Amino acid sequence: MKKTNPYIGRFAPSPSGPLHFGSLVCALGSYLDALAHGGHWLVRMEDLDPPREEPGAADRILKSLESHGLHWHGTVEWQSRRHGFYEETLEQLRQQAVLYSCYCSRSQIRQNGGHDNLTCRTKNDDQGACALRLQCAGGEERFEDIWRGTQIQSVREDTILKRRDGLYAYQLAVVVDDIAQGITHIVRGADLLDTTAAQIRLFRLLGTEAPRFGHLPLVMGPGGRQKLSKQNHAAAINDNNASGNLCTALDFLGFHVPDALKQVTPEHILKWAAAHWQRHQVDKRDRQLH
């Protein structure tokens, strides 16, 4: 009999601002999917970009999760403390001859209508600061998304793994850390769906099978044209209304909490939600709150 790996999920916010309602929906969905499948739920702080981070935001995010009863297993992982692992991975990719220097500026890429990987790969002259790109453009990746079904994505551009400013890129860190933490299921917002194919390529190059992916619906901001986000100045959730926030988030996901439970503690609401969590019941529509 084949032994299956235990479910290990995660929530990985960036500390560019406090937890807002869209982030809560994502955290709650990933938490419930893990618990409903007898798994562990980890929290990882993606603090890779100091210029974009808001002082104190990481602590506020963790406090908000705890206030809402979203207690994680183990200790919080911090990407800012894992630079050595990212550098080791870059060296591994250099040995595989799939990494190259890119001196293109954003303006050049914009003027050219996209990144010209053939030009970059044939340049040998040092023009100053460069990014490190992974040779992965071309072809398609097929995967089954938990909520969005069969996905066939083209990889149109070689992925940046280290930026021109010397900071490690999200696409590198997220894959390295998912491997290190043994993540089996990635439940996250649909805004990250388009990054999946390139990540699957990197998992494969690093000798690991990609986790199962599931992309949750997005909470849209005013006007319904953009997702609710820190960049769009989404308001922080009120930790003093944790039970109400959870009920609203569950309703958004397609689960209607009985009136009798709406005034109980977050822990009681989450216990009910984990017992009633069914993937097929999730409302997959990106939409505004009513």
Secondary structure, DSSP 8 states (H G I E B T S, - for coil): -------EEEE---SSS--BHHHHHHHHHHHHHHHHTT-EEEEEE----GGG--TTHHHHHHHHHHHTT---SS--EEGGG-HHHHHHHHHHHHHTT-EEEE---HHHHHHTTS--HHHHHH--S--SS-EEEE---SSEEEEEETTTEEEEEE--S-EEEE-TTS-B-HHHHHHHHHHHTT--EEEEEGGGGGGHHHHHHHHHHTT----EEEEE--BB-GGGSSB--TTTT--B--GGGHHHHHHHHHHHHT----GGGTTS-HHHHHHHHHHH--GGGS----B---
